[in-house]
Amino acid sequence: MRWWWLLLVACRRDAAVDPAVVRVEAGAEARAEPDAGPKPEVDASTGAKADAGAAPDRARVAALAKKVHGIVGLSNGHERVVVADDAERPVLVASFTKLFVAIATLRLVGRGVFGLDDTVKTLLPGLPARAWSDSTVRELLTHTSRVPEFDEGGGYYRRSGVDFHAPTATLGRELSSATEKRGVWKYRNAEFALLGAILQEQGKKPAAEILAEEVFRPAGMKHAGILVDRGPAELDLAPMGAIRPQNFFTAGNGYASLVDLLAFFDALGADTLLSKESKAMLFAGTADRHDGALGCWAYPFSGHLLVERPGGFGNVRLVTAFFPEERRAIVAWSKEAPDLGRPSNSKSVAAALARLALE
């Protein structure tokens, strides 16, 4: 069979128990795991049992899975319906890595390690002098800095020998002295690679360890990480073709399992990773940034705030949509590049998944 992956997660608000799991095979009836009955929530303030809600519509999940020839999972916080081969196996998540980095940055800022208005030249003193190094952390997070992009036209993302064990030195070699216009939104991987270097410099340990401490372990993610070398043996790099995810550094070198992504959104929906104030900042999309927030996009969808963090390179295609108020999310991953679209396109598969997540 093709190795297509699709995970749809819809987490109920204030969920306090792990959802039961129902596995569905193509053309087969759903079957529950042992002891997988829905578990009612208890309101801590009243002791009253909460409404478990309707079970996910398995037929619709299966139908959407067929559209993408994929593996599908859906959870309402009480029951997960999955059509999956190995939900614990890590996969490349491309630019979704930027959301991990944005959260780690806000956590360090919240503890006073550095500030949002500190500049690149202050935080990376070993970086060669560049005119754009007066850009701030806030500008890097919102893609409004003066930092130029990597030389994609020159084959940067395919070039062997790019080594991010010492990210400040590598960025000093790989980024030109050209500048972008400050305050104008323009999507660039280089900005989030610089944020990774700042995390490493100011956190006094490798960026991989910073992300593990600030995001992966607090969220209960067991198979997540970033690629600086080869990565875990079970991680399939074939979908990348000639592109090297290592060259993106913290702008796109992350990996995680489908279960990890579920745990991540569950933790983000709660206050496990960020305070309410920090989440409000993270999700503050603005029109002048094309709904861009911090490492993601945020905009209205069917009367709800939707936070989107897509990613893609090589044949990897990742679509996500998270509803922070409802604590529901969808994730769709494929390594054969189907046209899943984006939730903002009402006729796309991504929009259909987002609508299903809200029901």
C-alpha positions as semicolon CSV with decimal commas, in nm:
position;residue;x (nm);y (nm);z (nm)
1;M;0,000;0,000;0,000
2;R;0,107;0,362;-0,033
3;W;0,255;0,521;0,276
4;W;0,013;0,807;0,322
5;W;-0,053;0,951;0,662
6;L;-0,342;1,154;0,789
7;L;-0,422;1,228;1,151
8;L;-0,729;1,421;1,253
9;V;-0,747;1,516;1,616
10;A;-1,044;1,691;1,773
11;C;-0,985;1,740;2,145
12;R;-1,272;1,833;2,376
13;R;-1,222;2,131;2,596
14;D;-1,100;2,053;2,948
15;A;-1,042;1,688;2,861
16;A;-0,888;1,514;3,160
17;V;-0,864;1,156;3,037
18;D;-0,694;0,981;2,749
19;P;-0,947;0,910;2,475
20;A;-1,051;0,554;2,401
21;V;-0,928;0,424;2,066
22;V;-1,138;0,270;1,791
23;R;-0,940;0,129;1,500
24;V;-1,096;0,117;1,156
25;E;-0,958;-0,076;0,860
26;A;-1,046;0,008;0,503
27;G;-1,370;-0,170;0,420
28;A;-1,408;-0,303;0,773
29;E;-1,633;-0,225;1,068
30;A;-1,490;-0,019;1,351
31;R;-1,364;-0,216;1,645
32;A;-1,281;-0,088;1,990
33;E;-0,962;-0,157;2,176
34;P;-1,011;-0,350;2,501
35;D;-1,166;-0,134;2,775
36;A;-1,205;0,147;2,524
37;G;-1,546;0,276;2,626
38;P;-1,592;0,654;2,639
39;K;-1,505;0,801;2,978
40;P;-1,712;1,091;3,114
41;E;-1,533;1,402;3,228
42;V;-1,583;1,544;3,576
43;D;-1,617;1,918;3,633
44;A;-1,365;1,993;3,907
45;S;-1,573;2,279;4,044
46;T;-1,905;2,095;4,073
47;G;-1,820;1,727;4,057
48;A;-2,078;1,689;3,782
49;K;-2,017;1,462;3,486
50;A;-1,976;1,640;3,157
51;D;-2,151;1,538;2,838
52;A;-1,923;1,300;2,651
53;G;-2,056;1,424;2,319
54;A;-2,134;1,225;2,008
55;A;-1,886;0,971;1,879
56;P;-1,687;1,080;1,574
57;D;-1,859;1,000;1,247
58;R;-1,655;0,700;1,135
59;A;-1,806;0,686;0,789
60;R;-1,710;1,046;0,718
61;V;-1,361;0,993;0,856
62;A;-1,321;0,692;0,627
63;A;-1,455;0,888;0,330
64;L;-1,207;1,169;0,384
65;A;-0,927;0,916;0,427
66;K;-1,018;0,768;0,091
67;K;-0,993;1,110;-0,072
68;V;-0,631;1,138;0,032
69;H;-0,557;0,764;0,005
70;G;-0,447;0,800;0,363
71;I;-0,438;0,697;0,721
72;V;-0,690;0,886;0,931
73;G;-0,754;0,942;1,298
74;L;-1,018;1,150;1,472
75;S;-1,066;1,224;1,842
76;N;-1,337;1,413;2,025
77;G;-1,140;1,388;2,349
78;H;-1,334;1,079;2,458
79;E;-1,294;0,851;2,160
80;R;-1,040;0,840;1,880
81;V;-1,130;0,686;1,547
82;V;-0,811;0,598;1,359
83;V;-0,726;0,439;1,030
84;A;-0,355;0,407;1,098
85;D;-0,057;0,185;1,035
86;D;0,182;0,307;1,303
87;A;0,081;0,621;1,487
88;E;0,402;0,610;1,694
89;R;0,636;0,623;1,395
90;P;0,803;0,965;1,348
91;V;0,754;1,154;1,023
92;L;0,901;1,478;0,892
93;V;0,688;1,779;0,983
94;A;0,863;2,045;0,770
95;S;0,776;2,403;0,864
96;F;0,555;2,288;1,149
97;T;0,891;2,307;1,329
98;K;0,845;2,684;1,334
99;L;0,554;2,650;1,577
100;F;0,772;2,448;1,814
101;V;1,037;2,721;1,792
102;A;0,787;3,002;1,851
103;I;0,661;2,830;2,167
104;A;1,011;2,763;2,300
105;T;1,100;3,127;2,233
106;L;0,797;3,255;2,423
107;R;0,876;3,026;2,715
108;L;1,231;3,161;2,743
109;V;1,105;3,518;2,704
110;G;0,851;3,451;2,979
111;R;1,132;3,348;3,212
112;G;1,337;3,657;3,129
113;V;1,618;3,475;2,946
114;F;1,590;3,734;2,668
115;G;1,328;3,976;2,538
116;L;1,113;4,005;2,229
117;D;1,273;4,340;2,148
118;D;1,631;4,217;2,188
119;T;1,824;4,220;1,861
120;V;2,005;3,950;1,670
121;K;2,341;4,123;1,713
122;T;2,291;4,137;2,090
123;L;2,180;3,777;2,127
124;L;2,428;3,628;1,877
125;P;2,751;3,817;1,947
126;G;2,952;3,566;1,742
127;L;2,760;3,645;1,424
128;P;2,958;3,845;1,166
129;A;2,843;4,206;1,136
130;R;2,539;4,240;0,910
131;A;2,310;4,538;0,855
132;W;2,007;4,315;0,921
133;S;2,134;4,205;1,262
134;D;1,945;4,496;1,421
135;S;1,629;4,289;1,364
136;T;1,446;4,191;1,683
137;V;1,317;3,857;1,808
138;R;0,963;3,988;1,761
139;E;1,036;4,069;1,397
140;L;1,187;3,725;1,336
141;L;0,876;3,558;1,483
142;T;0,641;3,761;1,264
143;H;0,842;3,747;0,937
144;T;0,882;4,126;0,937
145;S;1,259;4,149;0,995
146;R;1,536;4,276;0,765
147;V;1,691;3,926;0,740
148;P;1,736;3,788;0,384
149;E;1,632;3,439;0,283
150;F;1,874;3,154;0,219
151;D;1,997;3,132;-0,140
152;E;1,730;2,893;-0,268
153;G;1,812;2,980;-0,628
154;G;2,169;2,875;-0,564
155;G;2,060;2,533;-0,442
156;Y;2,108;2,596;-0,071
157;Y;1,841;2,347;0,043
158;R;1,997;2,066;-0,160
159;R;2,359;2,134;-0,085
160;S;2,555;1,878;0,116
161;G;2,799;1,994;0,377
162;V;2,571;2,243;0,552
163;D;2,631;2,171;0,921
164;F;2,423;2,325;1,200
165;H;2,613;2,184;1,496
166;A;2,743;2,543;1,533
167;P;2,442;2,740;1,401
168;T;2,574;3,093;1,456
169;A;2,887;3,024;1,252
170;T;2,686;2,845;0,981
171;L;2,436;3,129;0,951
172;G;2,723;3,376;0,932
173;R;2,851;3,190;0,626
174;E;2,518;3,114;0,459
175;L;2,326;3,442;0,496
176;S;2,421;3,731;0,271
177;S;2,452;4,096;0,370
178;A;2,142;4,187;0,166
179;T;1,847;4,326;0,362
180;E;1,470;4,313;0,342
181;K;1,239;4,602;0,428
182;R;1,163;4,620;0,798
183;G;0,798;4,583;0,898
184;V;0,684;4,424;0,571
185;W;0,564;4,065;0,603
186;K;0,763;3,821;0,389
187;Y;0,792;3,452;0,468
188;R;1,156;3,343;0,521
189;N;1,307;3,026;0,664
190;A;1,623;3,213;0,763
191;E;1,439;3,403;1,036
192;F;1,344;3,085;1,222
193;A;1,689;2,936;1,171
194;L;1,822;3,246;1,347
195;L;1,571;3,192;1,627
196;G;1,708;2,840;1,667
197;A;2,058;2,983;1,696
198;I;1,933;3,231;1,957
199;L;1,770;2,951;2,157
200;Q;2,098;2,760;2,151
201;E;2,315;3,060;2,239
202;Q;2,093;3,195;2,516
203;G;1,986;2,855;2,648
204;K;2,348;2,740;2,670
205;K;2,275;2,400;2,512
206;P;2,196;2,258;2,164
207;A;1,872;2,372;2,008
208;A;1,754;2,009;2,000
209;E;1,781;1,992;2,379
210;I;1,610;2,328;2,423
211;L;1,312;2,214;2,215
212;A;1,299;1,884;2,403
213;E;1,297;2,066;2,739
214;E;1,058;2,343;2,640
215;V;0,815;2,164;2,408
216;F;0,851;1,790;2,352
217;R;0,881;1,661;2,706
218;P;0,626;1,899;2,864
219;A;0,376;1,798;2,593
220;G;0,444;1,426;2,640
221;M;0,590;1,384;2,291
222;K;0,798;1,066;2,286
223;H;0,921;1,044;1,924
224;A;0,982;1,410;1,838
225;G;1,305;1,592;1,763
226;I;1,497;1,792;1,506
227;L;1,740;1,671;1,242
228;V;2,095;1,794;1,272
229;D;2,246;1,460;1,172
230;R;2,056;1,157;1,036
231;G;1,786;1,126;1,300
232;P;1,618;0,804;1,422
233;A;1,651;0,495;1,204
234;E;1,275;0,465;1,155
235;L;1,248;0,818;1,009
236;D;1,198;0,794;0,633
237;L;1,390;1,066;0,448
238;A;1,311;0,931;0,101
239;P;1,017;1,173;0,046
240;M;1,265;1,459;0,057
241;G;1,434;1,362;-0,266
242;A;1,744;1,582;-0,304
243;I;1,628;1,834;-0,043
244;R;1,807;1,814;0,294
245;P;1,580;1,902;0,587
246;Q;1,896;1,955;0,795
247;N;1,970;2,267;0,587
248;F;1,651;2,434;0,714
249;F;1,768;2,394;1,074
250;T;1,487;2,502;1,312
251;A;1,284;2,648;1,027
252;G;1,191;2,300;0,903
253;N;1,403;2,011;1,031
254;G;1,155;1,870;1,283
255;Y;0,997;1,529;1,309
256;A;0,726;1,381;1,530
257;S;0,484;1,089;1,536
258;L;0,113;1,129;1,483
259;V;0,055;1,058;1,851
260;D;0,312;1,326;1,932
261;L;0,120;1,582;1,728
262;L;-0,199;1,489;1,912
263;A;-0,021;1,534;2,245
264;F;0,127;1,864;2,130
265;F;-0,211;2,016;2,045
266;D;-0,363;1,880;2,363
267;A;-0,088;2,050;2,566
268;L;-0,116;2,371;2,364
269;G;-0,491;2,379;2,419
270;A;-0,436;2,355;2,793
271;D;-0,190;2,577;2,979
272;T;0,084;2,313;2,976
273;L;0,310;2,491;2,728
274;L;0,208;2,855;2,746
275;S;0,006;3,085;2,968
276;K;-0,318;3,231;2,835
277;E;-0,139;3,562;2,778
278;S;0,141;3,399;2,579
279;K;-0,105;3,199;2,373
280;A;-0,296;3,517;2,290
281;M;0,031;3,661;2,158
282;L;0,113;3,340;1,968
283;F;-0,226;3,339;1,795
284;A;-0,245;3,711;1,716
285;G;-0,277;3,706;1,338
286;T;-0,309;4,044;1,167
287;A;-0,436;4,152;0,826
288;D;-0,116;4,336;0,737
289;R;0,072;4,007;0,786
290;H;-0,181;3,808;0,578
291;D;-0,323;3,659;0,902
292;G;0,031;3,575;1,010
293;A;0,080;3,525;1,384
294;L;0,395;3,391;1,555
295;G;0,517;3,089;1,358
296;C;0,162;3,024;1,235
297;W;-0,146;3,184;1,082
298;A;-0,463;3,267;1,276
299;Y;-0,799;3,370;1,129
300;P;-1,176;3,319;1,165
301;F;-1,322;2,991;1,038
302;S;-1,694;2,916;1,066
303;G;-1,722;3,154;1,358
304;H;-1,420;3,011;1,541
305;L;-1,055;3,112;1,569
306;L;-0,848;2,873;1,356
307;V;-0,471;2,850;1,396
308;E;-0,302;2,701;1,091
309;R;0,054;2,570;1,059
310;P;0,118;2,399;0,725
311;G;0,448;2,263;0,605
312;G;0,591;2,108;0,295
313;F;0,909;2,032;0,106
314;G;1,013;1,750;-0,120
315;N;0,706;1,525;-0,135
316;V;0,611;1,598;0,226
317;R;0,280;1,779;0,268
318;L;0,150;1,871;0,613
319;V;-0,178;2,049;0,681
320;T;-0,290;2,144;1,030
321;A;-0,573;2,345;1,181
322;F;-0,614;2,405;1,553
323;F;-0,914;2,556;1,732
324;P;-0,769;2,683;2,061
325;E;-1,097;2,775;2,229
326;E;-1,251;2,437;2,149
327;R;-0,920;2,250;2,190
328;R;-0,977;2,063;1,866
329;A;-0,724;2,016;1,590
330;I;-0,664;1,843;1,259
331;V;-0,336;1,722;1,116
332;A;-0,295;1,576;0,767
333;W;0,039;1,436;0,651
334;S;0,137;1,275;0,322
335;K;0,460;1,188;0,155
336;E;0,310;1,161;-0,192
337;A;0,194;1,522;-0,214
338;P;-0,184;1,509;-0,259
339;D;-0,356;1,844;-0,300
340;L;-0,505;1,872;0,049
341;G;-0,530;2,249;0,018
342;R;-0,573;2,484;0,311
343;P;-0,872;2,539;0,539
344;S;-0,908;2,893;0,403
345;N;-1,016;2,734;0,073
346;S;-1,370;2,619;0,152
347;K;-1,364;2,351;-0,119
348;S;-1,040;2,187;-0,005
349;V;-0,996;1,858;0,178
350;A;-0,832;2,056;0,460
351;A;-1,146;2,266;0,500
352;A;-1,362;1,952;0,508
353;L;-1,144;1,810;0,784
354;A;-1,159;2,134;0,981
355;R;-1,538;2,140;0,957
356;L;-1,557;1,780;1,074
357;A;-1,331;1,860;1,368
358;L;-1,573;2,129;1,484
359;E;-1,881;1,906;1,474
